[in-house]
Structures are given as structure tokens and as C-alpha cells.
């Protein structure tokens, strides 16, 4: 037997350890060189680790949620009959996390750990609830889905097979049990960064309503001119285009706080973070150089980076480097919100849902489309007057959308 030990690689940017998120292999598995063996999480990104050799897994270090130091043993292989290869290059970042809300709803189902770590019945929360009410032990149900996942149809088949020997449980049945979910991976990073942001940054919230009736008319007109099947324009690219113009006069809001050096870095470029809800949690992909993009280009890039984040394909570069963040809950936008600043930025602009309301216009009641902007600022570096003035300038651009495209 030839034992080959693969140690946790140096993942760059000062990483001293990484968290085990998921094992893709288990003890006894035959693994090919370059096959993904594990997913780990640094403070910056989720990283897939490829195998450096072909061999059989002898042991693994750490369960999901455990930290493994760089240079410590991660996995051991029996390479008998297979020549060991040189350790693989630093793995490619798959995704990263950062704070605030967006479009797609989060999945309530946590990823199941690999069999080497724990034996777990794979089923959705809805299927688990139905099994509990029906008195069915899911461990006895054969799943027909990927990896043995139990579908609703699998459970229905078992329930039907129980026959009519007894009445079905009543609709109101006391529930028992507690599902324990480890706070690991992206969710851990989100929790840590949200806590640090609220603990260290004195947030100043400012909410203003905006009449987007003219903007909505322009949006609908532009969408009507799009080729059939093209994605519709949302409010977001208009908001970003307007924000770029406004930040020219409010550079203190397009800035980062370097806490170690205690300096403010005001950026000329506008790199807009777009808070995006993903199955893994909140991520903030970045539209780089928004100031140099047309409306159509902004819309396309927002869609591209958001989709990359949702499908876990965004690179480390696409998930870092923002200078200001926008966040929207879409139809869930509510009346107002208090978004958490994406540190080390000093401002975040939130969008609430747009609804038709009766308002007074020139002394008469009219139906107008109203949308609130809910924003937060780091009160250490952005005064309340400046924050309010910036939002008022943004409001004016959105209420008179032609001004979005005019260079002052």
C-alpha cells in the first residue's frame, strides 16, 4: 500500500485556514486525478478542491463546519498501482458571500452532507412534514431522485400502500422534533459580516418616496421596442444609471473605509454591487465601471452577474471590488426597509416595490406610481445632510428620467 497525504492548499489572499463545507467523496471511494473531492469556504469564496492524484480514499479530515489549517492533512489516498502526481495548483474560486436582498427566493433545503460524513434522509421540508403527519418513517422509504432523494411521489406511494386499515391523522396534530442546521459555508460568512457591519458601523437610514410614473412609461416603451423574447428592462438599470450621475456630485458616498489605515478611499470608478438572493444565501456580484456603460449594457451586465451568483458560477473577481451597493426585494419590497451596509462601503441604496397610489398633484387627486428608496449610510463619514441631498438628487433624476441620460 502506498499512502499519499494531501494537505489543505494555500488558497491565497492571506488565508490561514478554510472551512469544510461539503465532502464530494467518502472513505473507500476510488478517485481520479482532478476530480473534485471537497468544497471549502474561505472568508472570500467557496472553493472546489480537486484531487492531486488517482487513488482510493483512506481518510478525510473534518466534518462540514470544521476549520482545517493551511498545511494540515486534508485527505489521504492509497495510490497503489497509480503514480502520484504533483499537488494541484490553487483551486479556482467558485463563489463568495456578502450582505443584502434581491430577486430569487432562497431555497429552504440545506445541502446534504456526503455519506462519509453522516447518513441523512434526503427530502424536502414539505415531504418531511407530510411524512410526519402520515406517521411514515422516511428512513424506510426508497427515494427515486438523485442520490436517493425522496420525492413527494415516493412518499405518496408508501402512504397509499398502507391501505385503509386506519383513519388518516387529523389535520391539527402536535409536531415534535427539532431540525439542527449547522451555520457553515456562505451562511456563516453572511452572519459574520452582517454582525460586524451592524456592530462597527453607525447606520443612518433615510427613506424617500419617488414618483416613477414617467419612468414606468419610458420602461414600458423601451420594452415594447425590444426584439421578441428579449429580457424586459427592470427599474434596476435605470437606478444604477441615475446613481452614476448623482455620485459625480456626491463622491463621499462612493467610497470605502480602510479601517486598518483609518482612511477613506473615494473612487472615481463606480463599481456597483447588486445584492442577489441565491440558494446559498445573499451574495453581492459586482457591475464593474458602471459609469462607462449604456443602459442596455448595464441591464445585460446586471443580469449576467446576478445569474452567475445564483448558479454558483461567479468568480472571486466578480464578487469583490464594489464601491457602493444597490439592493431590491422586487415584489417583496414592502413600504420601507433598513438595508445593512456592505462594509467597507459607506452607502447602500435600497429599492422598495412600486405601487399605484392616489396623490395630490397641482391641487387635485391623481393616480401615480410611487416607489420608495430606503438607504443606509455610514454616519461616521457621510453626514445626514449629504445623505439626504444625494437621495433627493437621485429622486429628481428618476422622476424626470430624461435627465438620467444628460451629462451635466
C-alpha positions as semicolon CSV with decimal commas, in nm:
position;residue;x (nm);y (nm);z (nm)
1;X;0,000;0,000;0,000
2;X;0,125;0,349;-0,088
3;X;-0,025;0,629;0,128
4;X;-0,042;0,976;-0,026
5;X;-0,136;1,268;0,202
6;X;-0,287;1,578;0,050
7;X;-0,271;1,887;0,272
8;X;-0,501;2,190;0,275
9;X;-0,357;2,413;-0,001
10;X;-0,280;2,782;0,030
11;X;-0,588;2,947;-0,123
12;X;-0,428;3,291;-0,143
13;X;-0,501;3,639;-0,003
14;X;-0,359;3,558;0,340
15;X;-0,579;3,255;0,404
16;X;-0,457;3,057;0,705
17;X;-0,744;2,808;0,725
18;X;-1,060;2,707;0,542
19;X;-1,393;2,566;0,650
20;X;-1,508;2,228;0,522
21;X;-1,846;2,286;0,356
22;X;-1,905;1,952;0,185
23;X;-1,716;1,635;0,104
24;X;-1,774;1,512;-0,251
25;X;-1,614;1,173;-0,177
26;X;-1,615;0,923;0,109
27;X;-1,374;0,672;0,257
28;X;-1,335;0,381;0,018
29;X;-1,418;0,577;-0,297
30;X;-1,190;0,546;-0,599
31;X;-1,100;0,899;-0,709
32;X;-0,948;1,016;-1,036
33;X;-0,689;1,292;-1,061
34;X;-0,855;1,638;-1,089
35;X;-1,188;1,503;-0,963
36;X;-1,349;1,743;-0,713
37;X;-1,314;1,593;-0,367
38;X;-1,441;1,873;-0,141
39;X;-1,583;2,222;-0,121
40;X;-1,428;2,454;0,135
41;X;-1,501;2,812;0,234
42;X;-1,255;3,092;0,297
43;X;-1,352;3,439;0,413
44;X;-1,370;3,536;0,045
45;X;-1,508;3,246;-0,154
46;X;-1,634;2,890;-0,176
47;X;-1,359;2,684;-0,340
48;X;-1,374;2,342;-0,502
49;X;-1,070;2,128;-0,421
50;X;-0,956;1,884;-0,696
51;X;-0,773;1,562;-0,623
52;X;-0,398;1,577;-0,695
53;X;-0,377;1,202;-0,761
54;X;-0,567;0,894;-0,866
55;X;-0,629;0,664;-0,573
56;X;-0,867;0,524;-0,313
57;X;-0,976;0,747;-0,022
58;X;-0,830;0,622;0,306
59;X;-0,935;0,906;0,540
60;X;-1,069;1,260;0,542
61;X;-1,016;1,540;0,794
62;X;-1,304;1,739;0,933
63;X;-1,680;1,741;0,907
64;X;-1,886;2,022;0,748
65;X;-1,834;2,329;0,962
66;X;-1,487;2,232;1,083
67;X;-1,187;2,457;1,011
68;X;-0,873;2,298;0,864
69;X;-0,547;2,492;0,874
70;X;-0,346;2,551;0,558
71;X;-0,077;2,283;0,550
72;X;-0,272;2,039;0,770
73;X;-0,372;1,696;0,639
74;X;-0,698;1,719;0,444
75;X;-0,732;1,375;0,283
76;X;-0,523;1,059;0,242
77;X;-0,521;0,825;-0,058
78;X;-0,399;0,475;-0,127
79;X;-0,222;0,521;-0,459
80;X;-0,112;0,160;-0,504
81;X;-0,095;0,099;-0,876
82;X;-0,127;0,472;-0,957
83;X;0,171;0,708;-0,974
84;X;0,128;1,016;-0,752
85;X;0,114;1,346;-0,931
86;X;0,240;1,681;-0,818
87;X;-0,006;1,870;-0,595
88;X;-0,264;2,060;-0,798
89;X;-0,245;2,436;-0,846
90;X;-0,451;2,660;-0,624
91;X;-0,818;2,569;-0,683
92;X;-1,049;2,804;-0,865
93;X;-1,289;3,010;-0,662
94;X;-1,648;2,910;-0,725
95;X;-1,841;3,177;-0,535
96;X;-1,833;3,421;-0,244
97;X;-2,066;3,581;0,003
98;X;-2,151;3,933;0,125
99;X;-2,454;4,105;0,280
100;X;-2,834;4,238;0,141
101;X;-3,169;4,113;-0,063
102;X;-3,256;4,064;-0,433
103;X;-3,468;3,863;-0,673
104;X;-3,474;3,485;-0,644
105;X;-3,614;3,335;-0,319
106;X;-3,373;3,130;-0,109
107;X;-3,405;2,753;-0,105
108;X;-3,511;2,622;0,237
109;X;-3,332;2,293;0,178
110;X;-2,979;2,264;0,310
111;X;-2,728;2,063;0,107
112;X;-2,696;1,709;0,236
113;X;-2,350;1,610;0,364
114;X;-2,168;1,335;0,182
115;X;-2,212;0,978;0,309
116;X;-1,861;0,976;0,455
117;X;-1,970;1,247;0,699
118;X;-2,322;1,142;0,804
119;X;-2,617;0,929;0,695
120;X;-2,916;1,151;0,629
121;X;-3,252;1,105;0,465
122;X;-3,272;1,341;0,168
123;X;-3,615;1,500;0,131
124;X;-3,766;1,848;0,117
125;X;-3,915;2,009;0,431
126;X;-4,265;1,970;0,278
127;X;-4,210;1,597;0,227
128;X;-4,076;1,563;0,582
129;X;-4,383;1,738;0,723
130;X;-4,621;1,520;0,523
131;X;-4,440;1,204;0,634
132;X;-4,461;1,315;0,998
133;X;-4,837;1,375;0,974
134;X;-4,887;1,041;0,798
135;X;-4,674;0,857;1,052
136;X;-4,422;0,737;0,794
137;X;-4,056;0,690;0,884
138;X;-3,868;0,835;0,586
139;X;-3,574;0,607;0,661
140;X;-3,793;0,321;0,534
141;X;-3,882;0,496;0,207
142;X;-3,680;0,426;-0,108
143;X;-3,605;0,752;-0,290
144;X;-3,616;0,765;-0,668
145;X;-3,445;1,105;-0,701
146;X;-3,076;1,191;-0,745
147;X;-2,864;1,037;-0,471
148;X;-3,170;0,859;-0,327
149;X;-3,367;1,180;-0,264
150;X;-3,726;1,106;-0,162
151;X;-3,983;1,280;-0,380
152;X;-4,345;1,361;-0,296
153;X;-4,449;1,079;-0,532
154;X;-4,228;0,829;-0,344
155;X;-4,399;0,921;-0,016
156;X;-4,750;0,913;-0,169
157;X;-4,681;0,563;-0,295
158;X;-4,587;0,445;0,056
159;X;-4,886;0,618;0,215
160;X;-5,121;0,460;-0,041
161;X;-4,964;0,121;0,025
162;X;-5,055;0,142;0,393
163;X;-5,416;0,074;0,290
164;X;-5,729;0,182;0,468
165;X;-5,658;-0,001;0,791
166;X;-5,686;0,319;0,988
167;X;-5,809;0,672;0,951
168;X;-5,569;0,940;0,840
169;X;-5,435;1,164;1,115
170;X;-5,633;1,476;1,191
171;X;-5,528;1,798;1,025
172;X;-5,420;1,952;1,355
173;X;-5,152;1,728;1,501
174;X;-4,889;1,842;1,754
175;X;-4,548;1,836;1,593
176;X;-4,230;1,713;1,755
177;X;-3,863;1,726;1,683
178;X;-3,608;1,997;1,610
179;X;-3,400;2,010;1,294
180;X;-3,042;2,109;1,370
181;X;-2,872;2,304;1,090
182;X;-2,507;2,397;1,116
183;X;-2,423;2,758;1,036
184;X;-2,147;2,690;0,785
185;X;-2,020;2,800;0,446
186;X;-2,177;3,105;0,284
187;X;-2,435;3,138;0,563
188;X;-2,155;3,158;0,823
189;X;-1,975;3,430;0,627
190;X;-2,300;3,625;0,586
191;X;-2,368;3,601;0,959
192;X;-2,018;3,717;1,050
193;X;-2,018;4,010;0,808
194;X;-2,368;4,126;0,898
195;X;-2,281;4,118;1,267
196;X;-1,957;4,309;1,209
197;X;-2,132;4,570;0,993
198;X;-2,405;4,639;1,248
199;X;-2,157;4,631;1,538
200;X;-1,898;4,862;1,384
201;X;-2,096;5,097;1,157
202;X;-2,335;5,360;1,296
203;X;-2,609;5,328;1,033
204;X;-2,806;5,634;0,927
205;X;-3,126;5,538;0,744
206;X;-3,308;5,768;0,503
207;X;-3,636;5,685;0,325
208;X;-3,790;5,890;0,046
209;X;-4,079;5,823;-0,191
210;X;-4,028;5,870;-0,564
211;X;-4,292;5,923;-0,833
212;X;-4,182;5,682;-1,106
213;X;-4,485;5,729;-1,331
214;X;-4,275;5,879;-1,613
215;X;-4,001;5,622;-1,559
216;X;-4,255;5,342;-1,586
217;X;-4,388;5,486;-1,914
218;X;-4,033;5,503;-2,052
219;X;-3,958;5,150;-1,932
220;X;-4,270;5,011;-2,099
221;X;-4,196;5,199;-2,421
222;X;-3,839;5,068;-2,437
223;X;-3,955;4,715;-2,362
224;X;-4,210;4,739;-2,645
225;X;-3,922;4,808;-2,885
226;X;-3,720;4,506;-2,772
227;X;-3,696;4,206;-3,006
228;X;-3,944;3,935;-2,922
229;X;-3,816;3,709;-2,646
230;X;-3,564;3,964;-2,514
231;X;-3,545;4,012;-2,135
232;X;-3,753;4,304;-2,011
233;X;-3,589;4,609;-1,861
234;X;-3,644;4,641;-1,487
235;X;-3,605;4,952;-1,273
236;X;-3,258;4,845;-1,162
237;X;-3,053;4,956;-1,466
238;X;-3,229;5,294;-1,463
239;X;-3,149;5,328;-1,092
240;X;-2,783;5,242;-1,147
241;X;-2,756;5,481;-1,443
242;X;-2,908;5,760;-1,235
243;X;-2,686;5,675;-0,937
244;X;-2,374;5,706;-1,152
245;X;-2,472;6,062;-1,246
246;X;-2,555;6,157;-0,888
247;X;-2,232;6,023;-0,742
248;X;-2,035;6,269;-0,955
249;X;-2,155;6,537;-0,712
250;X;-2,150;6,315;-0,401
251;X;-1,816;6,130;-0,419
252;X;-1,816;6,084;-0,042
253;X;-2,085;5,818;-0,093
254;X;-1,884;5,622;-0,349
255;X;-1,611;5,536;-0,106
256;X;-1,454;5,264;0,108
257;X;-1,329;5,286;0,465
258;X;-0,987;5,130;0,517
259;X;-1,014;5,059;0,890
260;X;-0,653;4,942;0,926
261;X;-0,512;5,269;0,794
262;X;-0,813;5,477;0,903
263;X;-0,851;5,644;0,566
264;X;-1,142;5,695;0,326
265;X;-1,084;5,587;-0,033
266;X;-1,303;5,788;-0,270
267;X;-1,326;5,611;-0,603
268;X;-1,361;5,771;-0,943
269;X;-1,495;5,449;-1,092
270;X;-1,840;5,332;-0,984
271;X;-1,837;4,958;-0,919
272;X;-2,195;4,874;-0,821
273;X;-2,264;4,572;-0,603
274;X;-2,601;4,412;-0,679
275;X;-2,735;4,231;-0,372
276;X;-2,865;3,897;-0,501
277;X;-3,052;3,625;-0,316
278;X;-2,924;3,278;-0,405
279;X;-3,000;2,925;-0,285
280;X;-2,683;2,952;-0,072
281;X;-2,774;3,290;0,077
282;X;-2,707;3,652;-0,003
283;X;-2,426;3,735;-0,245
284;X;-2,316;4,066;-0,398
285;X;-2,187;4,031;-0,754
286;X;-2,037;4,349;-0,894
287;X;-2,106;4,550;-1,210
288;X;-1,763;4,700;-1,274
289;X;-1,728;5,050;-1,423
290;X;-2,098;5,129;-1,430
291;X;-2,002;5,485;-1,522
292;X;-1,880;5,364;-1,862
293;X;-2,185;5,156;-1,957
294;X;-2,500;5,234;-2,157
295;X;-2,846;5,148;-2,022
296;X;-2,861;4,831;-2,231
297;X;-2,511;4,732;-2,121
298;X;-2,599;4,791;-1,757
299;X;-2,912;4,578;-1,787
300;X;-2,721;4,294;-1,954
301;X;-2,436;4,302;-1,703
302;X;-2,672;4,311;-1,405
303;X;-2,849;4,003;-1,541
304;X;-2,520;3,827;-1,615
305;X;-2,351;3,873;-1,278
306;X;-2,673;3,806;-1,085
307;X;-2,729;3,479;-1,271
308;X;-2,366;3,380;-1,218
309;X;-2,409;3,436;-0,845
310;X;-2,737;3,241;-0,830
311;X;-2,589;2,944;-1,017
312;X;-2,268;2,946;-0,812
313;X;-2,057;3,030;-1,119
314;X;-1,942;3,379;-1,021
315;X;-1,566;3,418;-0,990
316;X;-1,387;3,577;-0,696
317;X;-1,328;3,887;-0,910
318;X;-1,699;3,914;-0,991
319;X;-1,788;3,903;-0,621
320;X;-1,544;4,163;-0,491
321;X;-1,446;4,524;-0,552
322;X;-1,779;4,708;-0,519
323;X;-1,774;5,074;-0,412
324;X;-2,149;5,112;-0,345
325;X;-2,431;4,857;-0,333
326;X;-2,793;4,858;-0,452
327;X;-3,047;4,616;-0,312
328;X;-3,402;4,532;-0,409
329;X;-3,659;4,285;-0,282
330;X;-3,864;4,322;-0,601
331;X;-4,230;4,247;-0,538
332;X;-4,147;4,173;-0,174
333;X;-4,009;4,525;-0,139
334;X;-4,260;4,644;0,118
335;X;-4,303;5,010;0,210
336;X;-3,963;5,072;0,367
337;X;-3,656;4,881;0,480
338;X;-3,326;4,948;0,655
339;X;-3,056;4,773;0,448
340;X;-2,726;4,681;0,612
341;X;-2,418;4,847;0,464
342;X;-2,185;4,620;0,269
343;X;-1,863;4,702;0,454
344;X;-1,615;4,853;0,383
345;X;-1,852;5,064;0,170
346;X;-2,019;5,368;0,328
347;X;-2,356;5,364;0,149
348;X;-2,624;5,127;0,023
349;X;-2,934;5,223;-0,178
350;X;-3,244;5,007;-0,134
351;X;-3,545;4,985;-0,365
352;X;-3,896;4,908;-0,241
353;X;-4,186;4,794;-0,457
354;X;-4,357;5,037;-0,692
355;X;-4,736;5,067;-0,650
356;X;-5,008;5,295;-0,777
357;X;-5,135;5,539;-0,513
358;X;-5,367;5,838;-0,504
359;X;-5,158;6,151;-0,457
360;X;-5,219;6,524;-0,476
361;X;-5,083;6,678;-0,798
362;X;-5,139;7,051;-0,855
363;X;-5,425;7,056;-0,609
364;X;-5,610;6,754;-0,747
365;X;-5,601;6,385;-0,666
366;X;-5,430;6,171;-0,929
367;X;-5,319;5,810;-0,952
368;X;-4,939;5,796;-0,968
369;X;-4,688;5,512;-0,949
370;X;-4,488;5,556;-0,630
371;X;-4,171;5,374;-0,523
372;X;-3,976;5,426;-0,202
373;X;-3,598;5,440;-0,176
374;X;-3,469;5,307;0,157
375;X;-3,099;5,376;0,201
376;X;-2,836;5,350;0,472
377;X;-2,515;5,548;0,520
378;X;-2,212;5,521;0,746
379;X;-2,276;5,822;0,970
380;X;-1,906;5,843;1,061
381;X;-1,819;5,956;0,711
382;X;-2,144;6,068;0,546
383;X;-2,331;6,349;0,719
384;X;-2,709;6,334;0,733
385;X;-2,739;6,645;0,515
386;X;-2,522;6,495;0,243
387;X;-2,705;6,162;0,257
388;X;-3,043;6,334;0,221
389;X;-2,915;6,560;-0,057
390;X;-2,783;6,260;-0,251
391;X;-3,115;6,076;-0,232
392;X;-3,304;6,391;-0,330
393;X;-3,078;6,426;-0,635
394;X;-3,140;6,061;-0,720
395;X;-3,516;6,115;-0,677
396;X;-3,508;6,407;-0,921
397;X;-3,331;6,201;-1,187
398;X;-3,577;5,912;-1,151
399;X;-3,882;6,138;-1,158
400;X;-3,752;6,308;-1,475
401;X;-3,588;6,010;-1,647
402;X;-3,462;6,209;-1,945
403;X;-3,209;6,368;-1,709
404;X;-3,054;6,026;-1,647
405;X;-2,905;6,043;-1,996
406;X;-2,788;6,404;-1,982
407;X;-2,428;6,481;-1,889
408;X;-2,425;6,782;-1,653
